[in-house]
């Protein structure tokens, strides 16, 4: 299932912190190419997080690609909110890798989306009480 993404992961492997920050700055200025490249560089990370958070392999096979695509808007939103000027409590600049910045939000989104998918499937597969009563 994940074979389709291997070319993306190979081509857009994570780059240096400085190069990543330059992409973020350009993306925040409105450069769509930089935004797309930054997003593509996170695909491998999101796949890794999917494997870490979804313990049941049948759920990963069934919902994994949907969860990956649903995480894209989350990552795009985090590009806009990333603070390039972030400093620690002492006022010293503290650059943070983008993957470190997004991982908790991505994990939360993956878990929440999986719950929604599982509830929808459970509701869809539950017996219809009206049709049972008609018998």
PEZI-V507272 format. One line per field, one symbol per residue. ss: DSSP state (~ for helix, > for strand, _ for the rest). Layout:
BEGIN
ss = ???
END
This chain:
BEGIN
ss = __~~~~~~~~~_____~~~~~~~~~~~~___~~~~~~~~~__~~~~~~~~~~~___~~~~~~~~~~~~~~~~~~~~~~~~~_____>_____>____~~~~~~~~~~~~~~~~~~~~~~~~~~~~___~~~~~~_
END
